[in-house]
Amino acid sequence: MPRYRIGCVPFLNAKPLVALFARPEGRHLAEVEFAPPSQLADWVLDGRVDAALASSFFALSHPEFKVAPGVAIASQVKVRSVRLFSRRPFHEIHRLALDSGSMTSNHLARIILQEKYGITPECFTRDPDLEAMLAEADAAVLIGDAGMSADATGLEAMDLGEAWNELTGLPFVWAMWIGKERLTPDLAGALVSAKEFGMEHLEQIAEEESVRLEWPFGPCYEYLTESIDFDLSRRHLEGFSRFAAYCAAMGFTDSSALPEIVDEASVARFTSSL
């Protein structure tokens, strides 16, 4: 029986962080359940999982929770899989449809539109169907595999990772391993080990995902190696802190407090024993 139960987004960008747990050598460590970011937040809150690779905005909404060190879904500049599509020039957006599966990206889009374009559109949430969303709104946010594969022909398209970097000069942290008291150094060590395994097997993971998604191998591999950054370094935390400050300033969160990071020294001891 697996030692832990964890939740994860079902997107290509998360697979390198959980691939170990589907292999014979890692199945004893954790059972993985997949769900959209908004549902993963509920699973952490109600204790269904010990930790989840959940929205960074969720972490800001619960600074009393813990975060595993050194592991994230992040981007340095373009992310490719989180985009805003618009039928109008961005400064003319009045109604914005938000992806129902998202937490972080929806708030980031509102920050970018306010800070770069000086607008505060009316926002509402819809299932991630670009054509249906744009039938009701001037613009729409799409995340994950749908955000990357959506056809932007005839539309204005904004890569929100790139827009964030243009605004701040910093990387953006989209998701991290979040938990309550059950996110122990032992579990965090397993999650760090899973990341290390994923980094060593990116080509194989990209091959498997290209079959699952029915996408060419090349774009899958380039996305995992060039667009997505799996680290949570001091600079990533600086970007995360800046996002926290914007969220607090715009009233999305009560404060800019950050969650505690599980002690890296303790995690290192558990990692070496796995």
LUMBARO-271001 format. One record per residue (C-alpha): residue number from 0; residue in one letter; x, y, z. Coordinates in steps of 0.05 Angstrom, whole numbers, plus 32768, in hexadecimal, padded with zeros to 4 digits. Example, Ala and Ser with C-alpha at 12.3 -4.5 7.8 and 13.67 -1.06 7.14 Angstrom:
     i   aa   east   north     up
     0    A   80F6    7FA6   809C
     1    S   8111    7FEB   808F
***
This chain:
     i   aa   east   north     up
     0    M   8000    8000   8000
     1    P   801C    8045   7FEE
     2    R   8038    806E   8027
     3    Y   8014    80AE   8011
     4    R   7FD9    80C6   7FE7
     5    I   7FE7    8104   7FBE
     6    G   7FC0    812E   7F8D
     7    C   7FDA    8149   7F4B
     8    V   7FC2    8171   7F0F
     9    P   7FB6    8145   7ED2
    10    F   7FE0    8170   7EA3
    11    L   8020    8160   7E7C
    12    N   8048    8191   7EA6
    13    A   803D    8169   7EE6
    14    K   804E    8124   7ECC
    15    P   809A    8129   7EDA
    16    L   808A    8136   7F23
    17    V   8060    80F7   7F2D
    18    A   807A    80C6   7EF9
    19    L   80A3    80A2   7F2F
    20    F   8064    808E   7F54
    21    A   8049    8068   7F18
    22    R   808A    803F   7F12
    23    P   8096    7FFF   7F39
    24    E   80CE    801F   7F61
    25    G   80A1    8058   7F78
    26    R   805B    803B   7F80
    27    H   8066    802C   7FCA
    28    L   8073    8076   7FD7
    29    A   8033    8098   7FC0
    30    E   7FF0    808E   7F9E
    31    V   7FE0    80C7   7F6E
    32    E   7F9A    80E1   7F60
    33    F   7F90    8114   7F29
    34    A   7F61    8151   7F28
    35    P   7F5F    819A   7F11
    36    P   7F82    81CD   7F3E
    37    S   7F41    81E6   7F5C
    38    Q   7F2D    81A0   7F71
    39    L   7F71    8190   7F8D
    40    A   7F69    81CA   7FBD
    41    D   7F2A    81AA   7FD9
    42    W   7F4F    8168   7FE1
    43    V   7F85    8188   800B
    44    L   7F51    81AC   8036
    45    D   7F27    816F   8044
    46    G   7F63    8140   804F
    47    R   7F55    8112   8014
    48    V   7F9F    8118   8001
    49    D   7FDE    8122   802A
    50    A   7FF8    8156   7FF9
    51    A   7FE6    8170   7FB4
    52    L   800B    8190   7F7A
    53    A   7FDA    81CA   7F80
    54    S   7FD3    8212   7F6C
    55    S   8005    8245   7F87
    56    F   7FC9    8272   7F93
    57    F   7FAB    823D   7FC0
    58    A   7FEC    823E   7FE8
    59    L   7FE5    8289   7FF0
    60    S   7F9D    8281   8007
    61    H   7FB5    8252   803E
    62    P   7FF9    826A   8057
    63    E   7FF1    823D   8094
    64    F   7FFE    8201   8066
    65    K   8042    81E4   8052
    66    V   8066    81E0   8010
    67    A   809A    81AC   7FFB
    68    P   80DE    81CB   7FEC
    69    G   8100    81CD   7FA8
    70    V   80C6    81B4   7F7D
    71    A   8093    81DC   7F54
    72    I   8073    81E5   7F11
    73    A   8090    8227   7EFC
    74    S   80A6    824D   7EBE
    75    Q   80DD    827F   7EB1
    76    V   80BD    82A3   7E76
    77    K   808B    8283   7E46
    78    V   8063    824B   7E65
    79    R   8039    823A   7E26
    80    S   8002    8216   7E4C
    81    V   7FE3    8252   7E71
    82    R   7FC6    8284   7E40
    83    L   7F93    82BB   7E39
    84    F   7F6E    82BD   7DF7
    85    S   7F49    82FC   7DE2
    86    R   7F1B    8312   7DAA
    87    R   7F30    835A   7DB7
    88    P   7F71    837F   7DC5
    89    F   7F82    8370   7E0D
    90    H   7F75    83B7   7E26
    91    E   7F2D    83B1   7E0B
    92    I   7F1A    8372   7E32
    93    H   7ED9    837E   7E5A
    94    R   7EC3    8337   7E69
    95    L   7EF4    82FF   7E7B
    96    A   7EE3    82B5   7E80
    97    L   7F0E    8290   7EB2
    98    D   7F21    8247   7EAF
    99    S   7EF7    8220   7EE2
   100    G   7F31    81F2   7EF0
   101    S   7F62    822A   7F01
   102    M   7F72    8252   7F3F
   103    T   7FB7    8271   7F34
   104    S   7FB1    8281   7EEA
   105    N   7F6E    82A4   7EF2
   106    H   7F8A    82D3   7F26
   107    L   7FCA    82DE   7EFF
   108    A   7FA2    82F2   7EC1
   109    R   7F7D    8327   7EE9
   110    I   7FBE    8341   7F06
   111    I   7FDE    8346   7EC0
   112    L   7FA1    8369   7EA3
   113    Q   7FA1    839C   7EDC
   114    E   7FEB    83A8   7EDF
   115    K   7FFC    83A8   7E95
   116    Y   7FBC    83C1   7E75
   117    G   7F99    83E7   7EAD
   118    I   7F58    83C0   7EA7
   119    T   7F2C    8399   7ED8
   120    P   7EFC    836F   7EAD
   121    E   7EBD    834D   7EC6
   122    C   7ED1    8305   7ED4
   123    F   7EAA    82C4   7ED6
   124    T   7EBD    827A   7ED7
   125    R   7EAF    8248   7EA1
   126    D   7EC5    8202   7E8D
   127    P   7F03    8203   7E61
   128    D   7EE4    8207   7E1B
   129    L   7F02    8241   7DF5
   130    E   7ECB    8249   7DC1
   131    A   7E94    8247   7DF6
   132    M   7EBA    8277   7E23
   133    L   7EC5    82AA   7DEC
   134    A   7E7B    82A6   7DD9
   135    E   7E6D    82C7   7E1D
   136    A   7EAD    82EF   7E29
   137    D   7EE0    831B   7E06
   138    A   7F18    82F0   7E20
   139    A   7F25    82AE   7E43
   140    V   7F5B    828C   7E6D
   141    L   7F6E    8244   7E5E
   142    I   7FA0    821A   7E84
   143    G   7FC4    81D8   7E7E
   144    D   7FC2    81AB   7E41
   145    A   7F84    81D1   7E27
   146    G   7FA9    8213   7E2E
   147    M   7FE4    81FA   7E06
   148    S   7FBC    81D9   7DCE
   149    A   7F86    820E   7DC4
   150    D   7F83    822D   7D7F
   151    A   7F90    8278   7D83
   152    T   7F83    8286   7D39
   153    G   7F61    82CA   7D32
   154    L   7F6A    82DA   7D7D
   155    E   7F9A    8301   7DA7
   156    A   7FC0    82D0   7DD4
   157    M   7FE8    82E1   7E12
   158    D   8017    82B0   7E34
   159    L   800D    82C0   7E7D
   160    G   8051    82A6   7E91
   161    E   8073    82D4   7E60
   162    A   8046    830F   7E75
   163    W   8059    8304   7EBE
   164    N   80A3    8303   7EAC
   165    E   809B    8344   7E84
   166    L   8079    8364   7EC0
   167    T   80A9    834C   7EF7
   168    G   80E7    832D   7ED8
   169    L   80DA    82F0   7F04
   170    P   80C6    82A7   7EFA
   171    F   807F    8293   7F0A
   172    V   806C    8259   7F37
   173    W   802C    8238   7F1F
   174    A   8026    81FE   7F50
   175    M   804B    81DF   7F8A
   176    W   8043    81A4   7FB9
   177    I   8015    81BD   7FF1
   178    G   7FFC    819A   802F
   179    K   7FEA    81A1   8078
   180    E   800B    817B   80B1
   181    R   800F    813B   8087
   182    L   8041    815C   8058
   183    T   807B    8141   8082
   184    P   80C5    8141   8071
   185    D   80BD    80F8   805E
   186    L   8086    8108   802A
   187    A   80AC    8146   8012
   188    G   80E9    811A   8008
   189    A   80C0    80EA   7FDD
   190    L   80A8    8125   7FB3
   191    V   80EF    813F   7FAA
   192    S   8106    80F9   7F96
   193    A   80CC    80F6   7F64
   194    K   80E3    8137   7F45
   195    E   812A    811D   7F3E
   196    F   8110    80DE   7F1C
   197    G   80E5    8108   7EED
   198    M   8120    8135   7ED9
   199    E   8148    80F6   7EC8
   200    H   8110    80D9   7E9D
   201    L   80F3    8116   7E79
   202    E   80FC    80F8   7E34
   203    Q   80D7    80B8   7E47
   204    I   80A0    80DF   7E69
   205    A   8098    810C   7E2C
   206    E   8092    80CE   7E00
   207    E   805C    80B0   7E2C
   208    E   8036    80F1   7E30
   209    S   8039    80FD   7DE5
   210    V   8014    80BB   7DDC
   211    R   7FE1    80CC   7E12
   212    L   7FD3    8111   7DF7
   213    E   7FDB    80FE   7DAE
   214    W   800D    8136   7DA5
   215    P   8051    8132   7D81
   216    F   808B    811F   7DAE
   217    G   80B3    815E   7D9D
   218    P   8083    8192   7DB9
   219    C   8078    8167   7DF8
   220    Y   80C2    8161   7E05
   221    E   80D1    81AA   7DF6
   222    Y   8099    81C0   7E25
   223    L   80B4    8197   7E5F
   224    T   80FD    81AB   7E53
   225    E   80F6    81F3   7E3B
   226    S   80B5    8210   7E54
   227    I   80AB    81F0   7E98
   228    D   80DB    81F8   7ED2
   229    F   80D3    81C7   7F0C
   230    D   80FD    81EC   7F40
   231    L   80EA    8215   7F7C
   232    S   8128    823F   7F87
   233    R   8133    8281   7FAC
   234    R   8123    82A6   7F6B
   235    H   80E3    827E   7F61
   236    L   80CF    828F   7FA8
   237    E   80DC    82D9   7F98
   238    G   80AB    82D3   7F5E
   239    F   807A    82AF   7F8B
   240    S   8080    82E6   7FBF
   241    R   8073    831B   7F8A
   242    F   8035    82F6   7F74
   243    A   801F    82F4   7FBD
   244    A   8028    833F   7FC2
   245    Y   7FFD    834C   7F84
   246    C   7FC7    831C   7F9C
   247    A   7FC3    8340   7FDF
   248    A   7FC4    8385   7FBF
   249    M   7F8A    8372   7F91
   250    G   7F62    8353   7FCA
   251    F   7F67    830B   7FB2
   252    T   7F87    82F5   7FF4
   253    D   7F86    8310   803B
   254    S   7FD1    8319   803E
   255    S   8012    830D   8019
   256    A   802A    82D9   804B
   257    L   804B    829B   802D
   258    P   8044    8253   8045
   259    E   807B    8230   806B
   260    I   80AC    8206   8043
   261    V   80BC    81C2   8061
   262    D   8102    81C2   807D
   263    E   8133    81B0   8045
   264    A   8166    818F   8074
   265    S   8131    8160   808E
   266    V   8118    8151   8048
   267    A   815F    8141   8031
   268    R   8166    810D   8068
   269    F   8126    80EB   8053
   270    T   8137    80F0   8009
   271    S   8179    80CB   8013
   272    S   8155    8092   8037
   273    L   8120    8085   8002
***
